[in-house]
Amino acid sequence: MDKRVYLLTIVSFVVGMVELIIGGIIDLVAEDLNVSLGQAGLLITIFSLTFAVSAPILSAATARFERKQLTLITLLVFLVGNVIAVFSPSYWVLFIGRIISAASSSLLIVLCVVMAANIVEHKYRGRAIGIVNMGVSGSLVLGVPIGLTLGDAFGWRAPFLFISILTLFSIAGIYFFMEKVAPTKQLSLRKQFATLKDKQILFAHSTTFILLAGHATLYAYLTPFAQITMDLDASWISIIYFIFGIAAVSGGAVGGTFSDRFGSKITIYSVIVIFAFAIFIIPYTTFSLPIFLVVMIIWGMMSWTVTPPMQSYLMNVSPETASIQVSLNNSALHLGIAVGSMIGGFVIEYASVEQNATVGGILAVLSFGTIYLSMRENKRKARSES
């Protein structure tokens, strides 16, 4: 395995952490900038939406640039966005900084995944994607406790300063240790989006969207779920988040390794089945904390194990649009998180937090249906071509 893959993993962790890191300091931001919690929460929403929309557009617009140089430029833009956050005097300046950070990080994630896949032998492609996605998944799940810890100790600006410093180290790492990576041939943006007319591609992205929506339906409300069902205090909830984070990070590596060994298709099917089972039964494990933790670890692993085989599957299905498929899949992932959080809010409002897991499980079952349709279309095309 090319050691540069691990450098790209570090970069993906740094840039991915900024999305949800504000979740742990949202009350501090609201108080300091004199806005409501709802307005502070929009700083997360605008990030996710900007990320989802800009990823495919920026990926296509920068397709002709040499990858190393483009990564360095984009990291500098990302740094600017976080420096703005550190010194922002008002809510709207911070809002603009979040948009800049979101747009640049969306492109950086795509660059890390695609470069990792291109610098290794083809037989290690799934593993390389999985390792980079460890950084992405780790940043998303560890961002909240990291932000919470730094924010409580040094103020809400400290997490953004921390990310800015890590970004400087990332720039140095890419500059000194990464060789030039030639851009791959790309279709026009219109033709790339036209690939969504292909049912196997559309249903594959739909699978990521629906499965991550199911995940976020419960994960976004894990704190009230743990408080209500098990009466846990803040210390135990922090421990749960860190355990979940470790499980999710390992899930990325497991997904890539299994994809290389058993193939992306059987890995995707297996992950969805295990995920659905775990999230369905988790409300029935709250009578015993050890049993709950075991099932939660399985759920946490599976929630991020699906991304490497899914992106490997998409790159194999449409190699000429590999970059755009990775960016579209990341967009589907982030939109899924946003929609799942919204669905979870409705469930809590009109039912109870205990029902969030059931709704998440139902969405997981639906995602099994969409990937089945995608792979059935893939088989049909293979037969027609032969």
Steps between C-alpha positions, in 0.01 A plus 500: 500500500636842399580696817368819342150360548541559875600862436179544300309340787637761741400778262149358463468483880606862545268643236211272594511591868381856443148398393360375831757640742268791571236261633682476833538878538169616357384649830827691541475641147140606552579676827814678379354620170160581653293269279251225576590132509299455182708760318820343631373165375474647150880515497493120475216495248664750263823302516330172404299659221801688359708183516237294320443754222858611441670159499397388148519851354851575626619150413396552138621860481852407617528171311790619279723614786794294621385337824781596739494867405121508519509339846744762630293789362178357643663444839598868503140599430387263776749665735356843417149380584609380843708810576188705425315285754770556762487880469134543397350802682142411414269214413487584130879513463515155661221391261713605200802323646295180527400524133864541393608208717218280372566563131875442530465193722254341255763515225780388732314183601450409134866571423618282790281205400579515127875552552514210746327274248736608220835471680456136606480178301151418378470205739543739796252761375218405739739490795645842412154654473409337831804641678431853376138463602622411848612861516164627377290282731732564792476875453121495483452295815790641705439861400229549762696377807819673383314828453328456834827438685692790344203736514436442869867544583597796279185646341311424180769648271761251622377206287533711184848610602587135558377409150694793351825375656435147377431641154845661494657162580288342226624754246860423599439126475348522152770738379798292619377141475242490221618465141313649207188308401372553147130577459281229352299561187162653583175550314320834503292581807178454303607156381619403845167586661334317214652181645223519762262395221673164528284304745787305653681825588188682620390210722854464640507865610146461632623212715762718668247780549231277656737295717673808646160661554407193703824530692455871578139447610641345816859628518399868490292435814725249673539727803128525588459131407768399752369741765139387474546126453797445734511812717867559421684812609720727286818304577356173375357667190847637414640148539228364271588756232868409512426126486269560206771706333760226531250248358416727207865566418577127497194448282662688214801267501281191533287609206801553275666172597182296455434670167842393371467147636136413432397758242308825539157351425487230768662741748230763444220246539651359820563839657142618444354181650720520811438874535122455481506220757714700744297821485169312524598318820691777676190631690461150649856498639473803727425283805871408503773756426759237390256343253401845375865592442566181301203559270587870472854410391359276226262774391782758505731281294237417239390861460839584348602160363268547202676804349823337368330208317229735369752745357710215362185359338419837343857545372483158335155563353600835351882530492494794258305707756665361814566842656147626449354176637709531816393863543135417430518216749643732763218743421248219544662413833477855634148552372407173669637628831306825464172329406543229764549763769181671383306172501631422848376837620150427371502158668592652835241775455209273413598169662803441726876471469472124558335474157792664315685170477200325345459772237873482429473123455212540255713738292783245505264236359401744224868550417536124453229526236674780311837324487324184382347700213841651417674164487216339306540771237874438503445131427251581225752728328775239531279239337400732215862595431610137493 
